[in-house]
Amino acid sequence: MKMNYLFQCVAAFVVLSGTSLADVDNKQFYSGPPIKALLITGGCCHNYPFQSKALTMASEARAPIQWTVMNKGGKGTHAEIELYNDPNWAKGYDVVVHNECFAKTSNPVYIRKITEVHKKGVPAVVIHCAMHTYRDAEIDDWREFLGVTSKHHEHQSNYPVKVVKKDHPVLKGFPAQWVTPKDELYIVRHVAKGTTALATATSEKNGKVQPVIWVNDFHGTRVFGTSFGHSDATFGDPVFLDLVTRGLLWSAGKLEK
């Protein structure tokens, strides 16, 4: 059963990306010592098993990344993951990727168990519904960590992406005119002081411009974020997978080229 599921993920990745694993292997963004990365995922509304497999496979082909994947909390909108009860939950990892979706979790003590670790220096990548995770919380700690505040999204569409910081190392090789696979546009109501937008997209409803790719300086800790990542098609897109991999490397201070 596990091998069959793995085969299905690999096959889906190749079909959706429109490339081959041989092509992916030809891309190398970093060739130094292995990077230990923790992917925390789970919750509502997304195909997290597929997304996790697509991301880890693609990034491992682009850089020597050793992944630990924790899919915890079920498929609902509320969960408090036991991992965070350990004050040293991120010890041993060079970077943590948050790709989870728990909008209804609001316990401030629990949330600060996460943000305090990142505040102390653990780099991070935040993807899509991480921006709506803990959105019911009254405290702003998580939102300051993310770098943006978003409470809702607009419809799925193919969104043209405009680069606004083309010289940033994360965006090296990023297409000047990338149009997303079907994905959601998150509406950002506040951008944190330490956040720099790298790329934007425009609402089809009202023409307002939204940051969709950014970096955040969270008390001296590097955080890379993108609000895209809803669909399997996005996680099968080589442009998106390149972007997240480079964002991870940049966050961890390992982006050589």
C-alpha positions as CSV (number, residue, x, y, z in Angstrom):
1,M,0.0,0.0,0.0
2,K,2.8,2.5,0.9
3,M,4.7,1.7,-2.3
4,N,1.6,2.0,-4.4
5,Y,0.8,5.4,-2.8
6,L,4.4,6.6,-3.4
7,F,4.2,5.5,-7.0
8,Q,1.0,7.5,-7.4
9,C,2.6,10.6,-5.9
10,V,5.6,10.3,-8.2
11,A,3.5,9.7,-11.3
12,A,1.2,12.7,-10.4
13,F,4.2,14.9,-9.8
14,V,5.7,14.1,-13.2
15,V,2.4,14.6,-15.0
16,L,1.4,17.8,-13.3
17,S,4.9,19.4,-13.6
18,G,5.1,18.7,-17.3
19,T,8.7,17.7,-16.8
20,S,10.7,14.6,-15.9
21,L,12.7,13.7,-12.9
22,A,15.8,13.7,-15.0
23,D,15.1,17.4,-15.8
24,V,14.7,18.2,-12.2
25,D,18.0,16.5,-11.3
26,N,19.8,18.9,-13.6
27,K,18.9,21.8,-11.4
28,Q,21.3,22.4,-8.5
29,F,20.9,25.5,-6.3
30,Y,23.2,24.4,-3.5
31,S,25.9,21.8,-3.2
32,G,27.2,22.3,0.3
33,P,26.6,20.2,3.5
34,P,23.2,18.6,3.9
35,I,20.4,20.8,5.2
36,K,18.1,19.4,7.8
37,A,14.5,20.6,7.2
38,L,11.3,19.9,9.2
39,L,8.0,20.1,7.3
40,I,5.0,20.6,9.5
41,T,1.7,20.0,7.7
42,G,-1.9,18.9,8.1
43,G,-5.3,20.3,8.7
44,C,-8.1,21.5,6.5
45,C,-8.8,21.9,2.8
46,H,-5.7,20.7,1.0
47,N,-4.0,17.5,-0.3
48,Y,-1.1,17.6,2.1
49,P,0.2,14.1,1.5
50,F,0.7,14.9,-2.2
51,Q,2.0,18.4,-1.5
52,S,4.6,17.0,1.0
53,K,5.8,14.3,-1.5
54,A,6.0,16.7,-4.4
55,L,7.9,19.4,-2.4
56,T,10.4,17.0,-0.7
57,M,11.1,15.1,-4.0
58,A,11.7,18.3,-6.0
59,S,13.8,20.1,-3.4
60,E,15.9,17.0,-2.7
61,A,16.8,17.0,-6.4
62,R,17.8,20.6,-6.3
63,A,19.8,20.6,-3.1
64,P,21.0,18.1,-0.4
65,I,18.1,18.5,1.9
66,Q,17.3,15.9,4.5
67,W,13.5,16.1,5.3
68,T,11.5,15.1,8.3
69,V,7.8,15.3,7.6
70,M,5.2,15.6,10.3
71,N,1.6,15.5,9.1
72,K,-0.3,16.0,12.4
73,G,-3.6,17.4,13.7
74,G,-6.0,15.6,11.4
75,K,-8.0,17.3,8.6
76,G,-10.0,19.8,10.6
77,T,-9.6,23.5,11.4
78,H,-8.5,23.1,15.0
79,A,-5.6,21.2,16.4
80,E,-2.8,21.6,19.0
81,I,0.1,19.5,17.9
82,E,2.0,17.7,20.7
83,L,5.3,18.5,19.0
84,Y,5.2,22.1,20.2
85,N,5.0,21.1,23.9
86,D,8.7,20.5,23.8
87,P,10.5,23.8,24.2
88,N,13.3,22.4,22.0
89,W,10.9,21.1,19.3
90,A,13.0,22.5,16.4
91,K,16.4,21.5,17.8
92,G,18.6,19.9,15.2
93,Y,16.9,21.5,12.2
94,D,18.3,24.2,10.0
95,V,14.9,25.4,8.8
96,V,11.2,24.7,9.4
97,V,8.6,24.7,6.7
98,H,5.0,25.5,7.9
99,N,2.4,24.2,5.4
100,E,-0.6,23.6,7.7
101,C,-4.2,24.9,8.0
102,F,-5.7,25.3,11.5
103,A,-7.7,28.5,11.3
104,K,-9.7,27.9,14.5
105,T,-6.8,27.3,16.8
106,S,-6.5,30.4,19.0
107,N,-4.7,29.4,22.2
108,P,-2.1,32.2,22.8
109,V,0.1,30.0,25.0
110,Y,0.2,27.3,22.3
111,I,0.9,29.8,19.5
112,R,3.8,31.3,21.4
113,K,5.4,27.9,21.8
114,I,5.9,28.1,18.1
115,T,6.8,31.7,17.5
116,E,9.2,32.0,20.4
117,V,11.4,29.2,18.9
118,H,11.5,31.1,15.6
119,K,12.2,34.4,17.4
120,K,15.3,32.8,18.9
121,G,16.7,32.1,15.4
122,V,15.2,29.1,13.7
123,P,14.6,30.1,10.0
124,A,11.2,29.3,8.4
125,V,9.3,28.9,5.2
126,V,5.5,29.6,5.3
127,I,3.2,28.4,2.5
128,H,-0.4,29.2,1.6
129,C,-2.8,28.3,4.4
130,A,-0.1,28.9,7.0
131,M,-1.3,32.5,6.6
132,H,-4.8,31.6,7.7
133,T,-3.6,29.3,10.5
134,Y,-4.4,30.7,13.9
135,R,-6.3,33.6,12.2
136,D,-8.9,33.5,15.0
137,A,-6.2,34.2,17.6
138,E,-6.4,37.6,19.3
139,I,-2.7,37.9,19.6
140,D,-0.6,39.0,16.6
141,D,2.5,36.9,17.3
142,W,1.9,34.4,14.5
143,R,1.0,37.1,12.0
144,E,4.2,39.0,12.9
145,F,6.1,35.8,12.3
146,L,4.5,35.3,8.9
147,G,5.1,38.9,7.9
148,V,1.6,39.4,6.6
149,T,-2.0,39.3,8.0
150,S,-4.7,37.7,5.9
151,K,-8.2,36.6,6.9
152,H,-9.7,35.5,3.6
153,H,-9.0,34.7,0.0
154,E,-10.6,35.2,-3.4
155,H,-11.6,32.7,-6.0
156,Q,-9.3,30.3,-7.7
157,S,-7.8,31.5,-11.0
158,N,-4.7,31.6,-13.1
159,Y,-3.0,34.7,-11.6
160,P,-0.2,36.6,-13.5
161,V,2.6,37.3,-11.1
162,K,4.6,40.5,-11.2
163,V,8.1,40.6,-9.9
164,V,8.9,43.7,-7.8
165,K,12.4,42.7,-6.4
166,K,14.0,40.9,-9.3
167,D,17.5,41.2,-7.8
168,H,16.6,39.2,-4.7
169,P,18.5,35.9,-4.7
170,V,15.3,33.9,-4.1
171,L,14.0,35.1,-7.5
172,K,17.1,34.3,-9.5
173,G,15.8,32.5,-12.6
174,F,12.1,33.2,-11.7
175,P,10.2,34.0,-14.9
176,A,9.4,37.6,-15.7
177,Q,5.9,36.6,-16.6
178,W,4.7,33.6,-14.6
179,V,1.0,32.7,-14.5
180,T,0.1,30.4,-11.7
181,P,-1.8,27.1,-12.1
182,K,-5.3,27.4,-10.6
183,D,-4.7,28.9,-7.2
184,E,-6.2,31.2,-4.6
185,L,-5.4,34.9,-4.2
186,Y,-5.0,35.7,-0.5
187,I,-6.1,39.2,0.5
188,V,-3.4,40.8,2.7
189,R,-4.7,43.4,5.1
190,H,-1.5,44.2,6.8
191,V,2.2,43.9,6.0
192,A,4.7,43.7,8.9
193,K,7.5,46.2,9.3
194,G,10.2,43.7,8.5
195,T,8.5,42.3,5.4
196,T,9.6,42.9,1.9
197,A,7.4,42.0,-1.0
198,L,9.2,40.2,-3.8
199,A,6.2,39.7,-6.2
200,T,2.6,40.6,-6.4
201,A,-0.6,39.6,-8.1
202,T,-3.8,41.6,-8.8
203,S,-7.3,40.8,-7.7
204,E,-9.7,40.0,-10.5
205,K,-12.5,41.4,-8.4
206,N,-11.3,44.9,-7.6
207,G,-7.9,45.4,-9.2
208,K,-6.1,45.7,-5.9
209,V,-2.5,44.5,-5.8
210,Q,-1.6,41.8,-3.2
211,P,1.8,40.6,-2.1
212,V,2.1,36.9,-3.0
213,I,5.9,36.2,-2.5
214,W,7.9,37.9,0.3
215,V,10.6,37.7,2.9
216,N,10.4,38.7,6.5
217,D,12.9,39.7,9.1
218,F,11.4,38.3,12.3
219,H,13.5,39.6,15.1
220,G,16.6,38.8,13.1
221,T,15.3,35.4,11.8
222,R,14.8,34.9,8.1
223,V,11.3,33.9,7.0
224,F,10.3,33.2,3.4
225,G,6.6,33.2,2.4
226,T,4.2,32.7,-0.4
227,S,0.4,32.7,-0.3
228,F,0.2,30.4,-3.3
229,G,0.1,26.6,-2.8
230,H,-3.6,25.7,-2.7
231,S,-3.8,23.1,-5.5
232,D,-2.0,20.0,-6.5
233,A,-1.3,21.7,-9.9
234,T,0.7,24.4,-8.1
235,F,2.8,21.8,-6.3
236,G,3.4,20.1,-9.6
237,D,4.6,23.3,-11.2
238,P,8.5,23.5,-11.6
239,V,8.4,27.3,-11.2
240,F,6.7,27.0,-7.8
241,L,8.9,24.2,-6.6
242,D,12.0,26.1,-7.7
243,L,10.7,29.2,-5.8
244,V,10.0,27.3,-2.6
245,T,13.3,25.5,-2.7
246,R,15.2,28.8,-3.2
247,G,13.2,30.4,-0.4
248,L,14.1,27.5,1.9
249,L,17.8,27.8,1.0
250,W,17.7,31.6,1.5
251,S,16.0,31.3,4.9
252,A,18.7,28.8,6.0
253,G,21.5,31.1,4.7
254,K,22.6,28.5,2.1
255,L,21.7,30.1,-1.2
256,E,24.9,30.0,-3.1
257,K,23.7,31.1,-6.5
